[in-house]
Amino acid sequence: MKLLTRFELAAKNKTEPPVLLRNGFNELAKSNPNTHQRRNALAPIENIQREIGSRALRL
């Protein structure tokens, strides 16, 4: 999965981050433990979760 920055995520509408999060979890599920694919799946998931959380605080 492509690394998504907080800046990129802030530009998305409210329906896109949950879809991206699901895709990230699917990539994570397909990856093997202790591989670079797994690390590459975890980084965008963390950013997406932070963005979703920050949007919830703004409401």
N, C-alpha and C positions, 0 to 999 in steps of 0.2 A: 504494500500500500504506500502511496506517495505521502511524504511528510506534509501535513497541513499545519501552517503556522496559525497563531491566534489571530493575526491580522487577516489572513485569508478567511478564517472561520467567521470573523466579525462581519464580513461582507456578505455572508450567506443569509438567506431568509430563514425564518424560524423552523421550517419543515426539513431543511437539508441536513443540519447536524445529526439528528437522530438516525437518518438513513446512512450517513457516513459512519456513525458509530456502529451500526449493525454490520456494515461492510467490514469495518476494522475488526470486530469480534469474529466474523467469519474467517478473515485472513489469519487471525491469531489461532483459531481452532485448527486450521490446516497446517500450521507451522510445527516444527519439532522443537522440543525443549533445547535451550542453550544454543540457538542458531541466530545468525544475523537476521533471518527472515522474521523470527519472533520479536527481536528487538525493534525491527523496522515496523512491525505491526503495533507494538506497544506505545511508541512515541506519539503517533497521531491519535490513538485512543485517549491518551492522557490529555492532549490538547483539546480534543473534542469535549471530553467530560468537563474540563475547566470552563470552556466557553458556554456549555449548556448551564453549568452552575452559576456562572456570572450573569447570564441572562435571567435566570430565575430570581436572582437577588435584585435585579433592576425593576421587576414587576411590582 
